[in-house]
Amino acid sequence: MIIRRLIYVATILLLLCGAAAAQEKEPQTADEFFNRGVERAKKAQLDAAIEDYGKAILLSPSDARPYYKRGAIKAMKADFDGALADFNRAIALDPNNSGVYYSRGLAYVRKGDNERALADFSKAISLDPKETAVYSSRAGLLSKKGDYTGAVADYDKVIAAKPHIAEHYTSRGLARTALGNYDEAIEDFSKAIELRPGNATAYHKRGNAYQKKGNADAAIADYNEAITFVPGLAAAYADRGLAELGKGMDDAAEQDFKKALELSADLRPMIETESNKIKQKRKAQTQP
């Protein structure tokens, strides 16, 4: 009796599975392949999604959407040349889609072509001025290029739209520090710390701003906090050592330099250069 019931249940299950399989018809149209590609991408079935987008393109080669989606997946798989080829085709078919320009710009960044990336980010912004992620990406490239004024302007827009993200204040603070606007930079780093207590980067960079402003005590206090939260932050030891050296705390500075070099030998040239500058300044101040 039990065996018969098991056979019966197994038969029903097989029939149900067969019915379900029958209902999953193979796509026939470009839209059907495109939609299945979207669903497969959501399930991280990336190769299958690429295959579906390719079939959609064969059936409807003038549709920009599958090129865009396939390009995005290729970028995820680090096939940036393939991604760029798809983004280029998507833009040729639909030149007013800001998202494609942004995605292509990100691919250019990964390939190290920052000038083309900047051009694409700017085009994306011109098509959709409300997309804050693009401003943030462009600001980062502008900072690398040395256009800190442009970077601050972009971060202003990002922060106006999303005022509760600590990293944006830290990034703007770095640009303001580079411009020599130390008070404004300190305000940004302080806001970043308020939003995310224990933010070692913000403490460290606020310390840099205080140090450049000539407030060594405040700088050392911030470096102490940064090291408390991230004991392996080599640059904070090096910067604290420089601040201590400027105050005549030579022994403490020597200990910090030693620790910094234990953590990162790459800091040696910077430490030696900046230490010599401070020592020369101290010597000049003691001469009659």
Buried (B, 14 or more C-beta within 10 A) or exposed (E): EEEEEEEEEEEEEEEEEEEEEEEEEEBEEBBBBBBBBBEBBEEEBBEBBBBBBBBBBEBBEEBBBBBBBBBBBBBEEEBBEBBBBBBBBBBEBBEEBBBBBBBBBBBBBBBEBBEBBBBBBBBBBEBBEEBBBBBBBBBBBBBEEEBBEBBBBBBBBBBEBEEEBBBBBBBBBBBBBBBEBBEBBBBBBBBBBEBBEEBBBBBBBBBBBBBEBEBBEBBBBBBEBBBEBBEEBBBBBBBBBBBBBBBEBEEBBBBBBEBBBEBBEEBEEBBEEBBEEBEEEBEEEEEE
